[in-house]
Amino acid sequence: MIWRGLHYSRQRLVLFELYCSIAILVLGVAPAGQYCLEQLIPPALVLNPMPIPAVHYFGYALPLLAVICLAGLGWRHSQATADSSLLEQVVAQLKAQPYLPFLLLGLGVLAQLSMPWLPPALRQVGHFGSMLFYVGSVHLLFWPGSWGIKAGTFVVLAAYLVYLTLSSTFFGDLLFWPLWLVLYAQVYYRWSLRALLLAGLAALVPVLFLLSFKYSYRAQVWDGKKHSFVHKLDAFQKAAQSQTQEPLLSPGWQKVLIRLNQGDHLAQVYAWVPRHEPYARGETLLTAIAASAVPRLFWPNKPGAGGEKIWYRFTGNKLLVSSMNIGIGGESYANFGPWLALLVVFGYVSGLRWIYLGMRQLALQWYPALWLWTPLVFGGLIDQENDFITQLNSGVKGIAFTLAMCWTLHKLCRYLGSLMNT
């Protein structure tokens, strides 16, 4: 998947190569690494052993991965669609509307600052509004202004992103959004394969190192007290320094594997259903579809995202942290069994591909910069961790927010353009 993505990365945005690569990593490579680790070190030193034998797990997981790749990359083996014409239209739009990236950056910062004061009913809108900061960064990449201004702005944005990450202790945005910038930059600048491989290896080492001590850092600042940013920065430095002094098979490095190993969650579902819990026969999937389609205003008690009930029902274990979930593969299996689940996953991933192609076509025909909003729409959809209700909620609301914002910006820019021409 990585090689295919690199091969096509000069022609188009390799969204589904990324999607399939993540699936293979967290559902294939990481579980295989965990099984190997259990053979290499004493059982007492294994922090999180897999709950079922490897043959049982991979007997179900490998067909699931095959279906994800088949649906994500196109089962008809059609050639990649080049994004060159779309790229030209995006650049032309930003030449005509050079203020657009800075407008989005400003709106994003404003949304982030106003988040604590928003009522619960508007929290989701505020969340998407805060992501305008990152969407504006993607727009800035294609901005036709001087490189000095662009580079200086990116330095400020990077510093702000680091500040937000250390303050919140959640590192997802620090890893996710720079990756999206690289994907768009490759389509724009067409870096060589050697440059991409070297950059990937250079980024991989600090990412793995960061994952190895982030839990230790959180433990130091999640003590019920309010800490200043200086204190958090000092705690971050101490946690990083401590990790450099530990051996390779330290608990910190095992936690990297545990964090990547979404297959552990899938294995818990395989071990529990149907032995202790019968197949749900589509119950949770139908609930997720209804919950994503009906606003909470008309369904005050509708199920929310988070997965706590689904997790406990289909694994038999208490949820340790709120971000844990059984994923679409696990929920499909829990509803329909190992083989019908493959059809559900195939349909779901094919639906994601259809949505992206629809967005791309709409960008070509109506608003070219809509193509730059892909990260906001697909940010909650390209992982293998969340259940259907979480992913459908994120996808439906993300699409609605994106289309509403692009329509507003389209009208606003036309109005500003008419003022400038008078």
LUMLODO-402038 format. One record per residue (C-alpha): x, y, z; residue number from 1; residue in three letters. Coordinates in nm, 3 decimals, decimal comma, padded with zeros to 5 digits. Layout:
N
X_Y_Z_NUM_Ala $
...
END
This chain:
422
00,000_00,000_00,000_1_Met $
00,282_00,239_00,086_2_Ile $
00,458_00,168_-00,244_3_Trp $
00,134_00,214_-00,441_4_Arg $
00,072_00,541_-00,257_5_Gly $
00,422_00,667_-00,337_6_Leu $
00,377_00,563_-00,699_7_His $
00,056_00,765_-00,741_8_Tyr $
00,140_01,051_-00,505_9_Ser $
00,259_01,280_-00,784_10_Arg $
-00,073_01,244_-00,966_11_Gln $
-00,341_01,264_-00,696_12_Arg $
-00,422_01,280_-00,329_13_Leu $
-00,359_00,925_-00,206_14_Val $
-00,640_00,922_00,051_15_Leu $
-00,736_00,556_00,024_16_Phe $
-00,379_00,431_00,000_17_Glu $
-00,337_00,603_00,337_18_Leu $
-00,661_00,447_00,463_19_Tyr $
-00,553_00,096_00,363_20_Cys $
-00,200_00,146_00,499_21_Ser $
-00,340_00,246_00,840_22_Ile $
-00,570_-00,059_00,840_23_Ala $
-00,281_-00,292_00,756_24_Ile $
-00,065_-00,130_01,026_25_Leu $
-00,313_-00,139_01,316_26_Val $
-00,500_-00,460_01,226_27_Leu $
-00,217_-00,660_01,070_28_Gly $
00,138_-00,549_01,144_29_Val $
00,084_-00,435_01,504_30_Ala $
-00,102_-00,753_01,612_31_Pro $
00,168_-00,964_01,442_32_Ala $
00,429_-00,766_01,636_33_Gly $
00,241_-00,830_01,959_34_Gln $
00,223_-01,205_01,893_35_Tyr $
00,598_-01,207_01,817_36_Cys $
00,672_-01,010_02,133_37_Leu $
00,484_-01,265_02,341_38_Glu $
00,718_-01,533_02,204_39_Gln $
01,036_-01,335_02,263_40_Leu $
01,001_-01,214_02,623_41_Ile $
00,881_-01,380_02,946_42_Pro $
00,501_-01,374_02,990_43_Pro $
00,534_-01,170_03,310_44_Ala $
00,687_-00,882_03,113_45_Leu $
00,409_-00,867_02,851_46_Val $
00,183_-00,574_02,938_47_Leu $
-00,112_-00,659_02,713_48_Asn $
-00,122_-01,014_02,576_49_Pro $
-00,354_-01,092_02,287_50_Met $
-00,675_-01,259_02,410_51_Pro $
-00,695_-01,528_02,138_52_Ile $
-00,443_-01,742_01,946_53_Pro $
-00,285_-01,596_01,633_54_Ala $
-00,453_-01,853_01,406_55_Val $
-00,796_-01,753_01,536_56_His $
-00,725_-01,382_01,498_57_Tyr $
-00,568_-01,382_01,152_58_Phe $
-00,824_-01,630_01,021_59_Gly $
-01,078_-01,347_01,048_60_Tyr $
-00,855_-01,039_01,025_61_Ala $
-00,677_-01,119_00,698_62_Leu $
-01,000_-01,149_00,494_63_Pro $
-01,115_-00,823_00,657_64_Leu $
-00,796_-00,646_00,547_65_Leu $
-00,831_-00,788_00,196_66_Ala $
-01,185_-00,649_00,171_67_Val $
-01,077_-00,305_00,300_68_Ile $
-00,801_-00,285_00,038_69_Cys $
-01,029_-00,416_-00,239_70_Leu $
-01,297_-00,156_-00,167_71_Ala $
-01,062_00,133_-00,087_72_Gly $
-00,837_00,099_-00,390_73_Leu $
-01,108_00,014_-00,643_74_Gly $
-01,211_-00,342_-00,721_75_Trp $
-01,225_-00,269_-01,096_76_Arg $
-00,853_-00,189_-01,100_77_His $
-00,916_00,142_-01,271_78_Ser $
-00,622_00,374_-01,326_79_Gln $
-00,559_00,659_-01,087_80_Ala $
-00,741_00,982_-01,163_81_Thr $
-00,492_01,266_-01,189_82_Ala $
-00,559_01,577_-00,982_83_Asp $
-00,365_01,810_-01,214_84_Ser $
-00,669_01,992_-01,352_85_Ser $
-00,818_02,028_-01,005_86_Leu $
-00,486_02,154_-00,872_87_Leu $
-00,472_02,420_-01,143_88_Glu $
-00,822_02,539_-01,053_89_Gln $
-00,734_02,557_-00,681_90_Val $
-00,423_02,765_-00,753_91_Val $
-00,625_02,994_-00,982_92_Ala $
-00,892_03,040_-00,714_93_Gln $
-00,635_03,133_-00,449_94_Leu $
-00,472_03,378_-00,688_95_Lys $
-00,808_03,546_-00,729_96_Ala $
-00,885_03,520_-00,353_97_Gln $
-00,547_03,552_-00,176_98_Pro $
-00,711_03,647_00,153_99_Tyr $
-00,895_03,312_00,182_100_Leu $
-00,627_03,117_00,380_101_Pro $
-00,591_03,397_00,636_102_Phe $
-00,968_03,428_00,671_103_Leu $
-00,991_03,059_00,756_104_Leu $
-00,695_03,078_00,995_105_Leu $
-00,858_03,366_01,179_106_Gly $
-01,195_03,192_01,200_107_Leu $
-01,026_02,877_01,328_108_Gly $
-00,840_03,057_01,606_109_Val $
-01,160_03,243_01,700_110_Leu $
-01,352_02,913_01,717_111_Ala $
-01,083_02,754_01,935_112_Gln $
-01,086_03,046_02,177_113_Leu $
-01,467_03,041_02,202_114_Ser $
-01,499_02,663_02,258_115_Met $
-01,513_02,679_02,643_116_Pro $
-01,813_02,915_02,631_117_Trp $
-02,021_02,729_02,372_118_Leu $
-02,337_02,551_02,493_119_Pro $
-02,335_02,168_02,460_120_Pro $
-02,567_02,183_02,157_121_Ala $
-02,304_02,378_01,962_122_Leu $
-01,994_02,187_02,076_123_Arg $
-01,979_01,978_01,757_124_Gln $
-02,004_02,290_01,541_125_Val $
-01,735_02,450_01,756_126_Gly $
-01,514_02,145_01,708_127_His $
-01,542_02,166_01,331_128_Phe $
-01,494_02,542_01,352_129_Gly $
-01,168_02,494_01,540_130_Ser $
-01,048_02,273_01,255_131_Met $
-01,068_02,572_01,020_132_Leu $
-00,729_02,659_01,162_133_Phe $
-00,585_02,349_00,997_134_Tyr $
-00,793_02,378_00,679_135_Val $
-00,656_02,732_00,646_136_Gly $
-00,304_02,588_00,674_137_Ser $
-00,377_02,357_00,379_138_Val $
-00,504_02,657_00,182_139_His $
-00,188_02,847_00,275_140_Leu $
00,022_02,576_00,112_141_Leu $
-00,121_02,676_-00,228_142_Phe $
-00,124_03,049_-00,154_143_Trp $
00,050_03,240_-00,438_144_Pro $
00,221_03,499_-00,213_145_Gly $
00,588_03,527_-00,126_146_Ser $
00,767_03,232_00,030_147_Trp $
00,895_03,450_00,313_148_Gly $
00,544_03,530_00,435_149_Ile $
00,430_03,173_00,380_150_Lys $
00,726_03,021_00,567_151_Ala $
00,696_03,268_00,854_152_Gly $
00,326_03,194_00,888_153_Thr $
00,389_02,820_00,891_154_Phe $
00,647_02,862_01,170_155_Val $
00,392_03,053_01,379_156_Val $
00,125_02,792_01,303_157_Leu $
00,361_02,507_01,399_158_Ala $
00,446_02,676_01,729_159_Ala $
00,075_02,729_01,800_160_Tyr $
00,003_02,364_01,719_161_Leu $
00,277_02,249_01,958_162_Val $
00,134_02,476_02,227_163_Tyr $
-00,217_02,333_02,179_164_Leu $
-00,081_01,978_02,183_165_Thr $
00,116_02,016_02,505_166_Leu $
-00,170_02,200_02,671_167_Ser $
-00,428_01,934_02,584_168_Ser $
-00,181_01,639_02,615_169_Thr $
-00,344_01,487_02,303_170_Phe $
-00,100_01,446_02,016_171_Phe $
-00,336_01,345_01,735_172_Gly $
-00,344_01,684_01,561_173_Asp $
00,034_01,716_01,585_174_Leu $
00,066_01,393_01,385_175_Leu $
-00,244_01,407_01,167_176_Phe $
-00,235_01,755_01,015_177_Trp $
00,135_01,768_00,917_178_Pro $
00,072_01,438_00,735_179_Leu $
-00,209_01,599_00,536_180_Trp $
00,013_01,895_00,449_181_Leu $
00,275_01,653_00,315_182_Val $
00,014_01,470_00,104_183_Leu $
-00,104_01,794_-00,056_184_Tyr $
00,250_01,926_-00,092_185_Ala $
00,355_01,613_-00,281_186_Gln $
00,078_01,665_-00,537_187_Val $
00,181_02,032_-00,570_188_Tyr $
00,562_02,009_-00,567_189_Tyr $
00,612_01,650_-00,684_190_Arg $
00,907_01,556_-00,465_191_Trp $
01,125_01,265_-00,567_192_Ser $
01,070_00,915_-00,430_193_Leu $
01,404_00,931_-00,247_194_Arg $
01,307_01,256_-00,076_195_Ala $
00,974_01,109_00,036_196_Leu $
01,135_00,795_00,178_197_Leu $
01,401_00,992_00,365_198_Leu $
01,142_01,234_00,502_199_Ala $
00,919_00,944_00,608_200_Gly $
01,200_00,770_00,793_201_Leu $
01,306_01,097_00,954_202_Ala $
00,952_01,156_01,079_203_Ala $
00,890_00,796_01,189_204_Leu $
01,160_00,791_01,456_205_Val $
01,038_01,097_01,654_206_Pro $
00,675_00,985_01,618_207_Val $
00,750_00,644_01,771_208_Leu $
00,961_00,808_02,040_209_Phe $
00,678_01,049_02,121_210_Leu $
00,430_00,762_02,153_211_Leu $
00,667_00,582_02,389_212_Ser $
00,645_00,844_02,664_213_Phe $
00,318_01,032_02,603_214_Lys $
00,139_00,825_02,869_215_Tyr $
00,411_00,904_03,119_216_Ser $
00,374_01,273_03,036_217_Tyr $
-00,003_01,260_03,080_218_Arg $
00,035_01,089_03,417_219_Ala $
00,242_01,384_03,538_220_Gln $
-00,014_01,648_03,439_221_Val $
-00,341_01,459_03,489_222_Trp $
-00,335_01,485_03,867_223_Asp $
-00,645_01,695_03,918_224_Gly $
-00,451_02,020_03,943_225_Lys $
-00,431_02,311_03,700_226_Lys $
-00,081_02,338_03,561_227_His $
00,075_02,623_03,369_228_Ser $
00,214_02,570_03,021_229_Phe $
00,567_02,610_03,159_230_Val $
00,504_02,325_03,403_231_His $
00,366_02,106_03,123_232_Lys $
00,665_02,184_02,902_233_Leu $
00,901_02,089_03,185_234_Asp $
00,708_01,766_03,247_235_Ala $
00,724_01,685_02,875_236_Phe $
01,104_01,732_02,871_237_Gln $
01,150_01,515_03,181_238_Lys $
00,931_01,236_03,038_239_Ala $
01,128_01,242_02,712_240_Ala $
01,462_01,238_02,895_241_Gln $
01,349_00,949_03,114_242_Ser $
01,247_00,743_02,812_243_Gln $
01,591_00,781_02,649_244_Thr $
01,744_00,609_02,951_245_Gln $
01,519_00,299_02,932_246_Glu $
01,602_-00,022_02,741_247_Pro $
01,436_-00,113_02,414_248_Leu $
01,177_-00,346_02,569_249_Leu $
01,076_-00,102_02,841_250_Ser $
00,708_-00,053_02,926_251_Pro $
00,718_00,274_02,731_252_Gly $
00,807_00,101_02,406_253_Trp $
00,553_-00,173_02,465_254_Gln $
00,291_00,099_02,503_255_Lys $
00,375_00,217_02,150_256_Val $
00,280_-00,126_02,022_257_Leu $
-00,030_-00,134_02,242_258_Ile $
-00,144_00,204_02,108_259_Arg $
-00,097_00,093_01,748_260_Leu $
-00,253_-00,249_01,805_261_Asn $
-00,619_-00,197_01,722_262_Gln $
-00,619_-00,570_01,653_263_Gly $
-00,631_-00,628_02,029_264_Asp $
-00,977_-00,468_02,037_265_His $
-01,085_-00,674_01,738_266_Leu $
-00,953_-00,991_01,904_267_Ala $
-01,158_-00,918_02,218_268_Gln $
-01,472_-00,910_02,003_269_Val $
-01,372_-01,235_01,831_270_Tyr $
-01,322_-01,396_02,173_271_Ala $
-01,653_-01,275_02,321_272_Trp $
-01,904_-01,298_02,034_273_Val $
-02,098_-01,527_01,991_274_Pro $
-01,964_-01,734_02,282_275_Arg $
-02,096_-01,496_02,548_276_His $
-02,303_-01,245_02,348_277_Glu $
-02,518_-01,338_02,043_278_Pro $
-02,478_-01,162_01,713_279_Tyr $
-02,668_-00,832_01,714_280_Ala $
-02,814_-00,893_01,364_281_Arg $
-02,775_-00,533_01,248_282_Gly $
-02,919_-00,370_01,560_283_Glu $
-02,630_-00,134_01,636_284_Thr $
-02,575_-00,051_01,269_285_Leu $
-02,939_00,054_01,218_286_Leu $
-02,921_00,259_01,538_287_Thr $
-02,606_00,432_01,412_288_Ala $
-02,769_00,520_01,079_289_Ile $
-03,076_00,662_01,252_290_Ala $
-02,869_00,855_01,507_291_Ala $
-02,655_01,015_01,237_292_Ser $
-02,960_01,118_01,031_293_Ala $
-03,182_01,258_01,308_294_Val $
-03,069_01,576_01,493_295_Pro $
-03,060_01,558_01,872_296_Arg $
-03,320_01,834_01,877_297_Leu $
-03,577_01,580_01,752_298_Phe $
-03,428_01,283_01,942_299_Trp $
-03,304_01,413_02,280_300_Pro $
-03,209_01,067_02,413_301_Asn $
-03,046_00,935_02,098_302_Lys $
-02,727_00,730_02,147_303_Pro $
-02,410_00,934_02,148_304_Gly $
-02,060_00,870_02,021_305_Ala $
-01,804_00,716_02,250_306_Gly $
-01,864_00,342_02,229_307_Gly $
-01,884_00,258_02,602_308_Glu $
-02,201_00,046_02,576_309_Lys $
-02,091_-00,121_02,254_310_Ile $
-01,747_-00,192_02,396_311_Trp $
-01,878_-00,360_02,712_312_Tyr $
-02,149_-00,551_02,527_313_Arg $
-01,919_-00,705_02,267_314_Phe $
-01,598_-00,751_02,467_315_Thr $
-01,724_-00,817_02,821_316_Gly $
-01,463_-00,576_02,959_317_Asn $
-01,499_-00,235_03,116_318_Lys $
-01,386_00,056_02,902_319_Leu $
-01,050_00,180_03,032_320_Leu $
-01,031_00,507_02,838_321_Val $
-01,297_00,694_02,641_322_Ser $
-01,108_00,675_02,310_323_Ser $
-01,111_00,292_02,295_324_Met $
-01,355_00,129_02,055_325_Asn $
-01,408_-00,190_01,857_326_Ile $
-01,391_-00,033_01,509_327_Gly $
-01,609_-00,097_01,208_328_Ile $
-01,456_-00,441_01,159_329_Gly $
-01,535_-00,542_01,516_330_Gly $
-01,888_-00,403_01,508_331_Glu $
-01,962_-00,564_01,170_332_Ser $
-01,848_-00,901_01,306_333_Tyr $
-02,051_-00,852_01,627_334_Ala $
-02,362_-00,790_01,417_335_Asn $
-02,332_-01,034_01,128_336_Phe $
-02,057_-01,287_01,199_337_Gly $
-01,721_-01,327_01,024_338_Pro $
-01,838_-01,360_00,663_339_Trp $
-02,139_-01,131_00,627_340_Leu $
-01,927_-00,870_00,807_341_Ala $
-01,698_-00,863_00,503_342_Leu $
-01,986_-00,745_00,283_343_Leu $
-02,076_-00,471_00,533_344_Val $
-01,717_-00,346_00,551_345_Val $
-01,684_-00,361_00,173_346_Phe $
-02,000_-00,152_00,134_347_Gly $
-01,888_00,098_00,397_348_Tyr $
-01,541_00,156_00,251_349_Val $
-01,687_00,172_-00,100_350_Ser $
-01,926_00,438_00,033_351_Gly $
-01,634_00,641_00,163_352_Leu $
-01,470_00,621_-00,179_353_Arg $
-01,795_00,731_-00,346_354_Trp $
-01,819_01,031_-00,110_355_Ile $
-01,464_01,139_-00,189_356_Tyr $
-01,516_01,108_-00,565_357_Leu $
-01,839_01,307_-00,529_358_Gly $
-01,657_01,582_-00,338_359_Met $
-01,387_01,587_-00,602_360_Arg $
-01,638_01,620_-00,882_361_Gln $
-01,822_01,897_-00,697_362_Leu $
-01,492_02,079_-00,653_363_Ala $
-01,423_02,056_-01,028_364_Leu $
-01,765_02,188_-01,121_365_Gln $
-01,840_02,441_-00,846_366_Trp $
-01,582_02,537_-00,583_367_Tyr $
-01,225_02,412_-00,645_368_Pro $
-01,102_02,476_-00,288_369_Ala $
-01,355_02,218_-00,164_370_Leu $
-01,084_01,963_-00,246_371_Trp $
-00,872_02,116_00,033_372_Leu $
-01,145_02,036_00,289_373_Trp $
-01,099_01,660_00,251_374_Thr $
-00,911_01,631_00,585_375_Pro $
-01,202_01,782_00,778_376_Leu $
-01,456_01,545_00,624_377_Val $
-01,240_01,232_00,643_378_Phe $
-01,050_01,308_00,963_379_Gly $
-01,279_01,086_01,171_380_Gly $
-01,332_00,827_00,898_381_Leu $
-00,989_00,698_00,800_382_Ile $
-00,900_00,517_01,123_383_Asp $
-00,999_00,165_01,229_384_Gln $
-01,077_00,253_01,589_385_Glu $
-01,422_00,413_01,602_386_Asn $
-01,756_00,235_01,577_387_Asp $
-02,026_00,313_01,322_388_Phe $
-02,218_00,567_01,528_389_Ile $
-01,901_00,770_01,589_390_Thr $
-01,789_00,756_01,228_391_Gln $
-02,130_00,825_01,074_392_Leu $
-02,190_01,115_01,313_393_Asn $
-01,853_01,263_01,225_394_Ser $
-01,897_01,206_00,852_395_Gly $
-02,251_01,341_00,817_396_Val $
-02,185_01,649_01,030_397_Lys $
-01,845_01,707_00,870_398_Gly $
-01,996_01,702_00,520_399_Ile $
-02,280_01,935_00,623_400_Ala $
-02,040_02,178_00,792_401_Phe $
-01,798_02,172_00,498_402_Thr $
-02,064_02,235_00,234_403_Leu $
-02,221_02,514_00,443_404_Ala $
-01,884_02,684_00,494_405_Met $
-01,783_02,651_00,128_406_Cys $
-02,119_02,789_00,013_407_Trp $
-02,079_03,083_00,255_408_Thr $
-01,721_03,149_00,145_409_Leu $
-01,823_03,122_-00,221_410_His $
-02,092_03,388_-00,174_411_Lys $
-01,868_03,605_00,044_412_Leu $
-01,577_03,596_-00,201_413_Cys $
-01,805_03,683_-00,491_414_Arg $
-01,937_03,979_-00,292_415_Tyr $
-01,586_04,095_-00,197_416_Leu $
-01,476_04,056_-00,558_417_Gly $
-01,760_04,273_-00,680_418_Ser $
-01,666_04,542_-00,425_419_Leu $
-01,304_04,541_-00,541_420_Met $
-01,407_04,578_-00,904_421_Asn $
-01,628_04,879_-00,839_422_Thr $
END
